[in-house]
């Protein structure tokens, strides 16, 4: 298999629709970016030996098996920048929602921009650094918090308009938003 990405402790390879992560082989659908993301997810969600551990611990352990342990860094989205500021909605937003963040007053926020993976020294331009993320924590006047999490993906989960329609069909039954 030809190597398609390399980072410390992480070896990925691709040959046609066969993908490998640290010598474990998976089968992809041919979309390079989607296959790489699926490969990382599949490897991270594989069997975890400590069945008695809390789910959160099992997830961190699975991520550490993929990316290695990097003391002082998160198991995933290890590379990031945190900043603070305030959010002030446009006056028209109050007509669209009763949420306190849209009432026109300033809301303190904490924002974190990050790259994917648990490898803190991975270059931003690496295909393994995607998806890039942004998380915003709104610190509400009553002491509560609201979070907004955004991922910028370089691929779409389906390949055609027909596939998108078919993907949406089951959601109409779960979330009927438009009366028939």
Secondary structure, 3 states (H helix, E strand, C coil): CEEEEEECCEEEEEECCEEEECCEEEECCCCHHHHHHHHHHHHHCCCCCCCCCCHHHHHHHHHHHHHCCCCCCCCCCCCEEEEEEEECCCHHHHHCCCCHHHCCCCEEEEEEEECCCCCCCCCCCCHHHCCEEEEEEEECCCCCEEEEEEEECCCCCCCCHHHHHHHHHHHHHHCCCCCC
